[in-house]
Amino acid sequence: MNYLKYLLILLIVSPLKGQSLEIIGQDSIGFEKETIPVRKRPLLAASEIVGINIGVWAFDRYAIRGSYAYISLNSMQRNLREGFHWDNDKFATNLFFHPYHGSLYYNSARSNGLNFNQSALFTVGGSLMWELLMEKELPSTNDWIMTGIGGIAMGEIFFRTSDLILDNSAHGSNRLGREIAGFIIAPGRGLTRILTGEAWKITSARGKRFQSPNVEFSLATGIKTLELRNMDEETFDESTGFVLNGQMEYGDLFESDNQPFSYFSANLDLNIQKNQPLIGQFNFMGRLIGKTVFENANNQLYLGAYYHFDYYDSDSLAYAQKVRGTKTPYVVGTPAAVGGGLVYEGNFFNNRFKMKSQTHANAVLLGASLSDYYRGDERNYNFGSGYAIKELLCFSYKNKFSFAFNTFYSLLLTWKGYDRNTDFTNFTPTDYEMLNVQGDKSKAHYTILESILGYDINPRWGICYQRFDFFRKTNYAYLPDFKTTTSDERVIVRYKF
């Protein structure tokens, strides 16, 4: 694997900076010349997690001097006494960076020989320690859920991705490059390799934890135009910039496998656009369990259970004063969703015409959606639970022309709202913390339509037109309802590795 692939992997799975088989619960896989035995080290894993929490706290306390980091025995006792509350952090903090933080815990355990389920328990425990002891603020219900569930999923994906790069038989600059890339992708695993000496130990086996899967990467860039319109008015505002997109598909979509995340797909958008967040979109889907239910020469039908993480973020447009109500196009995320999926692939007319479809129905344990009214300290969105439905369709002709149409619908119910007579005029961050609400009591309906028209110039290069349409309708219990629509159009050039 060359260094361009390292760069692409880093782009997709660490924006801050085939087939797959695993025997869960065993210390080593035992594939000759690929793997080496991994001894279970639960005490080292726990020590790393405690060390990560202390290290992050020390940085927050002494480097950036965050008020929340001035902890004491009194703050710890208060947290244990008061219990969990809903916090008011930014959308990216709660729905992206907290799951990423959880992935550090997960990989500290996973890299010390623990299996998927055991590593998940360590992740939940690490998050619980942070919430109860390491912050002056009250423990956060949403943080614990998102750090735990999101961290487990992100952690397994990052662990498997780092496994593509790390090679204990490499040496010199090649080894150094692999170790640095692996550390950036999965810092918890990188820390373990340093503490155990595996980072520089050269062996005849490559030290893999999984067989080499089928992996596809692509990188794309192009022009992006974002347009916000109030559905009850004729006025609109727009902004133009650039987008950098990375996609990754790992494993076999139709493999009958009971190992979590032996198949996953990931998608990341980075914005280069005025007033817009750097991370605009992040999606990944991982198979938990699945089985082929029908197969013949030209058709396959597959049923499985999947974890879903969907994240769409935007900020106020530069000239959105004309639009009544909120000036933000969209904010929606479902980082803790799981459900069943039916996957189909068919080949027709001697493989000249191909069709793929995926239908998913998910329960959303916790998600978030833009609010037109609630402005709790740093928060402009409501937490909620509900369900989501996805339909993904892709048609291709002679492996040259392709058309895809994807639909994402979610309903998020914010069930713990504030009293309708609450006066927010002189509210302080502490008041919002003690208010302890998910936001406005409401029902948020989001429909996201994605259309892609593509042409492959050759097996590596392709061009495509891509359009997103975001339709939001939020029904509020005490306030006027609100509807908006946003379009996001792109013309991009893509390179497949």
C-alpha positions in Angstrom: 0.0 0.0 0.0 1.5 3.3 -1.0 1.5 6.6 0.9 -1.4 8.1 -1.2 -3.6 5.4 0.3 -2.4 6.3 3.8 -3.5 9.9 3.1 -6.9 8.8 1.9 -7.5 6.5 4.9 -6.5 9.4 7.2 -8.9 11.7 5.4 -11.9 9.4 5.8 -11.5 8.0 9.3 -9.6 10.8 11.1 -10.7 14.3 9.8 -9.0 15.9 12.8 -5.9 15.4 11.6 -12.6 -8.6 0.0 -13.4 -10.3 3.1 -12.7 -9.9 6.7 -12.7 -12.6 9.3 -12.0 -12.3 13.0 -12.4 -14.9 15.7 -14.0 -12.9 18.5 -12.9 -14.0 22.0 -9.6 -15.6 21.0 -6.2 -14.1 21.6 -4.9 -14.6 18.1 -6.3 -15.5 14.7 -3.4 -17.7 13.7 -3.2 -17.0 9.9 0.3 -18.0 8.9 2.7 -15.2 8.1 0.0 -12.6 8.8 -0.8 -12.6 12.5 1.0 -13.0 15.8 -0.5 -14.0 19.2 -2.0 -11.2 21.2 -2.1 -11.7 24.9 -5.1 -10.2 26.8 -3.9 -7.4 29.0 -7.1 -5.9 30.7 -5.1 -4.1 33.4 -2.9 -2.3 30.8 -6.1 -1.5 28.9 -7.7 0.0 32.0 -4.5 1.9 32.8 -4.4 3.4 29.3 -8.0 4.5 29.6 -7.4 6.2 33.0 -4.2 7.8 31.5 -6.1 9.1 28.5 -8.7 10.7 30.8 -6.1 12.3 33.0 -4.1 13.5 30.0 -7.2 15.1 28.3 -8.1 16.7 31.6 -4.6 18.0 32.1 -4.6 19.6 28.7 -8.0 21.2 29.3 -7.0 22.4 32.7 -3.5 23.7 32.1 -3.3 24.4 28.4 -6.6 25.8 27.4 -7.8 26.6 31.0 -11.4 25.5 30.4 -13.6 26.3 33.3 -15.1 22.8 33.3 -11.6 21.3 34.0 -11.2 22.9 37.5 -12.3 19.8 39.2 -12.1 18.9 42.9 -13.4 16.4 45.4 -16.4 18.7 45.9 -17.2 18.7 42.2 -16.9 14.9 42.0 -19.2 14.5 45.0 -21.7 16.9 43.4 -21.7 15.0 40.2 -22.3 11.7 42.0 -25.1 13.3 44.0 -26.9 15.3 41.2 -26.7 12.6 38.5 -27.0 12.9 34.8 -28.3 16.0 32.9 -28.6 17.1 29.2 -25.7 19.4 28.3 -25.5 22.4 25.9 -22.3 21.9 23.9 -21.9 22.5 20.2 -23.3 20.1 17.7 -19.8 19.0 16.5 -18.6 18.5 20.1 -21.5 16.3 21.1 -22.2 14.3 17.9 -18.7 13.9 16.5 -15.9 14.6 18.9 -17.4 12.7 21.8 -17.8 9.5 19.8 -14.2 10.0 18.6 -13.1 10.3 22.2 -14.9 7.0 22.9 -12.9 5.4 20.1 -9.7 6.1 22.1 -11.1 4.0 25.0 -12.2 1.3 22.7 -8.9 0.9 20.9 -7.0 0.9 24.1 -8.9 -2.3 25.0 -9.0 -3.8 21.5 -5.3 -3.5 21.0 -4.6 -5.3 24.3 -6.2 -8.5 23.1 -9.8 -7.9 24.2 -12.6 -8.9 21.9 -15.4 -6.6 20.6 -17.8 -7.1 23.5 -15.1 -6.7 26.2 -13.8 -3.6 24.5 -17.3 -2.2 24.4 -17.5 -2.5 28.2 -14.2 -0.7 28.7 -15.5 2.1 26.4 -18.6 2.6 28.5 -16.6 2.5 31.7 -14.1 5.1 30.4 -16.9 7.4 29.4 -18.6 7.0 32.9 -15.3 7.9 34.6 -15.0 11.0 32.5 -18.5 12.2 33.1 -18.6 11.6 36.9 -15.1 12.6 37.9 -13.2 14.6 35.2 -15.4 17.6 34.6 -16.7 20.3 36.9 -20.0 20.3 34.9 -22.7 17.9 35.7 -22.5 14.4 34.1 -24.0 14.5 30.6 -26.6 12.0 29.5 -26.0 12.6 25.8 -22.2 12.5 26.2 -22.3 9.1 27.9 -24.6 7.6 25.2 -22.7 9.1 22.3 -19.2 8.5 23.7 -20.2 4.9 24.5 -22.2 3.8 21.5 -20.5 6.0 18.9 -17.1 5.3 20.4 -17.6 1.5 20.1 -18.5 1.8 16.4 -15.9 4.4 15.5 -13.3 2.4 17.5 -13.9 -0.9 15.6 -13.8 0.9 12.3 -10.6 2.8 13.2 -9.1 -0.4 14.5 -9.8 -2.4 11.3 -8.6 0.5 9.2 -5.3 0.8 11.1 -4.9 -2.9 10.6 -4.6 -2.3 6.8 -1.6 -0.1 7.4 0.4 -1.5 10.3 3.0 -4.1 9.4 5.4 -5.6 12.0 7.7 -7.0 9.2 8.4 -3.5 7.8 11.4 -1.4 8.7 13.1 1.9 8.0 11.1 4.8 6.7 8.4 2.5 5.5 7.8 1.3 9.1 7.9 4.8 10.5 5.3 6.0 8.0 3.0 3.1 8.8 3.4 3.6 12.6 2.6 7.3 12.3 -0.4 6.8 10.1 -1.7 4.0 12.3 -1.3 6.1 15.4 -3.3 9.0 13.9 -6.1 6.7 12.8 -6.3 4.7 16.1 -4.4 6.6 18.9 -5.4 4.0 21.5 -3.8 1.3 19.5 -0.8 3.4 18.7 -0.3 4.1 22.4 -0.4 0.3 23.2 2.1 -0.4 20.5 4.5 2.1 22.0 4.0 0.9 25.6 4.5 -2.8 24.6 7.4 -2.1 22.2 5.5 -3.5 19.3 5.8 -0.2 17.4 9.5 -0.9 16.7 9.8 -4.7 17.1 10.4 -6.4 13.7 9.0 -9.9 13.2 8.5 -12.3 10.3 4.7 -12.1 10.7 3.0 -8.8 9.7 1.1 -8.8 13.0 -2.4 -8.4 11.5 -5.5 -9.0 13.5 -7.7 -9.7 10.4 -7.2 -11.3 7.0 -6.7 -8.8 4.2 -10.2 -7.6 3.1 -11.4 -6.2 -0.1 -11.0 -2.4 0.3 -12.1 0.4 -2.1 -11.0 4.0 -1.7 -11.9 7.1 -3.6 -11.1 10.8 -3.3 -13.0 13.6 -4.9 -13.1 17.4 -5.1 -15.2 20.0 -6.8 -17.5 23.1 -6.5 -20.3 23.2 -4.0 -23.3 25.6 -3.9 -25.5 25.7 -0.8 -29.0 27.3 -1.0 -31.4 27.9 1.9 -35.1 28.7 1.3 -38.0 29.2 3.6 -40.8 27.1 2.2 -43.4 29.8 3.0 -41.5 32.6 1.3 -39.9 33.3 -2.1 -36.6 34.7 -0.7 -33.5 32.6 -0.5 -29.8 32.9 0.2 -26.9 30.9 -1.1 -23.1 30.4 -0.7 -20.5 28.8 -3.0 -17.3 27.1 -2.1 -15.4 23.8 -2.5 -15.8 20.3 -1.1 -13.3 17.6 -0.5 -14.9 14.1 -0.3 -13.4 10.8 0.7 -15.1 7.4 0.6 -14.1 3.9 1.8 -15.7 0.5 1.5 -14.3 -2.4 3.6 -15.1 -6.0 3.2 -17.8 -7.9 1.3 -21.4 -6.4 1.4 -22.9 -9.9 0.8 -20.7 -12.1 3.1 -22.5 -14.2 5.6 -20.7 -13.2 8.7 -21.5 -12.7 12.4 -18.4 -10.6 13.2 -19.3 -6.9 13.9 -18.1 -4.5 11.3 -16.5 -7.1 9.0 -18.2 -4.9 6.4 -18.5 -1.2 6.7 -18.7 1.9 4.4 -17.6 5.4 5.3 -18.1 8.8 3.7 -16.6 12.2 4.7 -17.1 15.7 3.4 -14.7 18.6 4.3 -15.9 22.1 3.4 -13.8 24.9 2.1 -16.6 27.4 2.2 -17.2 30.7 4.0 -19.1 30.4 7.3 -19.4 26.7 7.0 -18.0 24.1 9.4 -14.9 22.1 8.2 -16.7 18.7 8.7 -19.9 19.1 6.8 -21.0 15.4 6.5 -19.9 12.1 8.0 -21.7 8.8 7.4 -20.7 5.3 8.1 -22.6 2.0 8.3 -21.3 -1.2 9.8 -22.8 -4.7 9.5 -23.4 -6.3 12.9 -24.7 -9.7 11.6 -26.0 -10.9 8.3 -26.9 -13.8 6.0 -27.7 -14.4 2.4 -31.3 -15.4 2.0 -31.4 -15.9 -1.8 -28.7 -16.2 -4.5 -28.5 -17.4 -8.1 -26.3 -16.6 -11.1 -27.5 -13.0 -11.5 -29.2 -12.0 -8.2 -28.4 -11.8 -4.5 -30.6 -10.9 -1.6 -29.1 -10.3 1.8 -30.6 -9.6 5.3 -28.7 -8.1 8.1 -28.5 -5.9 11.2 -26.5 -2.7 10.9 -25.2 0.2 12.9 -25.6 3.7 11.4 -23.9 7.0 12.1 -25.2 9.9 10.0 -24.0 13.5 10.6 -24.9 16.6 8.6 -23.8 20.0 9.8 -24.0 23.6 8.4 -23.9 27.1 9.7 -25.6 30.4 9.0 -25.1 31.6 5.5 -23.4 34.9 4.9 -26.4 36.7 3.6 -29.3 34.9 5.2 -31.0 38.0 6.7 -33.9 37.7 4.2 -35.0 34.3 5.5 -37.4 34.4 8.4 -36.5 32.4 11.5 -33.3 30.4 11.7 -30.4 31.4 9.3 -28.9 27.9 9.4 -29.7 25.5 6.4 -29.6 22.2 8.4 -28.3 20.4 11.4 -29.2 16.8 11.9 -27.4 13.8 13.3 -28.2 10.2 14.3 -25.0 8.8 15.8 -26.7 6.1 17.8 -29.0 4.2 15.4 -29.3 0.5 14.7 -31.8 -1.6 12.7 -32.4 -4.2 10.0 -31.5 -3.9 6.3 -32.3 -5.7 3.1 -29.6 -5.6 0.4 -30.1 -6.6 -3.2 -27.8 -6.8 -6.2 -28.8 -7.8 -9.7 -27.1 -8.2 -13.1 -29.0 -8.0 -16.3 -28.4 -8.2 -20.1 -25.1 -10.1 -19.8 -23.9 -7.8 -17.0 -24.2 -4.7 -19.0 -26.9 -3.3 -16.7 -26.5 -3.6 -12.9 -28.7 -2.6 -10.0 -28.0 -2.3 -6.3 -30.4 -1.4 -3.6 -30.4 -1.2 0.2 -33.4 -0.7 2.4 -32.9 0.1 6.1 -35.2 0.7 9.0 -33.5 2.0 12.2 -34.3 2.8 15.8 -32.6 6.0 16.8 -31.7 5.9 20.5 -30.4 9.4 20.4 -30.1 12.0 17.7 -30.2 15.8 17.2 -32.0 18.3 14.9 -31.8 22.0 14.3 -34.0 24.2 16.5 -35.5 27.4 15.4 -35.9 28.7 18.9 -33.7 27.0 21.6 -30.3 28.6 22.1 -29.0 26.9 25.2 -25.5 28.3 25.8 -23.6 26.8 22.7 -26.5 24.6 21.5 -28.9 25.5 18.6 -30.4 22.0 18.3 -32.8 19.6 20.1 -31.9 16.1 21.2 -34.4 13.4 20.4 -35.2 9.8 19.8 -37.2 8.2 17.1 -36.6 6.2 13.9 -35.0 6.6 10.5 -35.6 4.9 7.1 -33.0 4.7 4.3 -33.4 3.7 0.7 -30.3 3.5 -1.5 -30.6 2.8 -5.2 -27.8 2.6 -7.8 -28.0 1.8 -11.5 -25.0 1.4 -13.8 -24.6 0.7 -17.5 -21.4 -0.9 -18.9 -19.5 0.2 -15.8 -19.4 3.7 -17.4 -22.7 5.5 -16.7 -24.3 5.5 -13.3 -27.2 7.0 -11.5 -27.9 6.8 -7.8 -30.9 8.0 -5.8 -30.7 7.8 -2.0 -33.4 8.8 0.5 -32.9 9.4 4.2 -35.9 10.1 6.4 -35.8 10.6 10.2 -38.4 11.5 12.9 -36.9 12.7 16.1 -39.1 13.3 19.1 -37.8 15.7 21.8 -39.8 14.5 24.8 -38.2 16.4 27.6 -38.7 20.1 26.9 -38.8 23.2 29.1 -41.9 24.7 30.6 -43.7 26.9 28.2 -43.5 29.9 30.6 -39.7 29.7 31.0 -38.1 33.1 30.7 -34.7 32.8 29.0 -33.9 36.6 29.1 -31.2 36.5 31.8 -30.2 32.8 31.5 -26.5 32.0 32.2 -24.7 28.8 31.2 -25.3 27.4 34.7 -29.0 28.1 34.4 -29.1 26.2 31.1 -27.2 23.3 32.7 -29.7 23.1 35.6 -32.6 23.4 33.2 -31.7 19.9 32.1 -33.8 19.6 28.9 -33.4 18.1 25.5 -34.6 21.4 24.0 -37.9 22.5 22.6 -40.6 19.9 23.0 -41.1 19.0 19.4 -41.2 16.5 16.5 -38.6 17.0 13.8 -39.1 15.5 10.4 -36.1 15.4 8.1 -36.0 14.1 4.5 -32.7 14.1 2.6 -32.7 13.2 -1.1 -29.4 12.6 -2.8 -29.1 12.3 -6.6 -25.9 11.4 -8.3 -25.2 11.2 -12.1 -21.8 9.9 -12.9 -19.5 8.9 -15.8 -16.3 6.9 -15.4 -13.7 8.1 -17.9 -11.6 5.1 -17.1 -11.3 2.7 -14.1 -9.6 5.4 -12.0 -11.1 8.7 -13.0 -14.7 9.8 -13.1 -16.8 12.9 -13.0 -20.3 13.4 -11.5 -23.0 15.8 -10.7 -24.4 15.4 -7.1 -27.4 17.1 -5.5 -28.7 17.0 -2.0 -32.2 18.3 -1.0 -32.9 18.8 2.7 -36.5 19.1 3.7 -37.2 19.9 7.3 -40.5 20.3 9.1 -40.5 20.8 12.9 -43.7 20.8 14.9 -43.4 22.6 18.2 -45.6 22.0 21.2 -45.7 25.7 22.3 -44.3 27.6 19.4 -45.1 28.1 15.7 -44.1 25.3 13.4 -41.3 25.8 10.9 -40.4 24.4 7.5 -37.3 24.9 5.4 -35.7 23.4 2.3 -32.0 23.5 1.4 -30.3 22.4 -1.8 -26.6 21.4 -2.0 -25.3 21.0 -5.6 -21.8 19.8 -6.6 -19.8 19.1 -9.7 -16.8 16.9 -8.7 -14.0 14.9 -10.1 -13.3 11.5 -8.4 -10.2 9.3 -8.4 -10.5 5.6 -7.3 -7.5 4.0 -5.8 
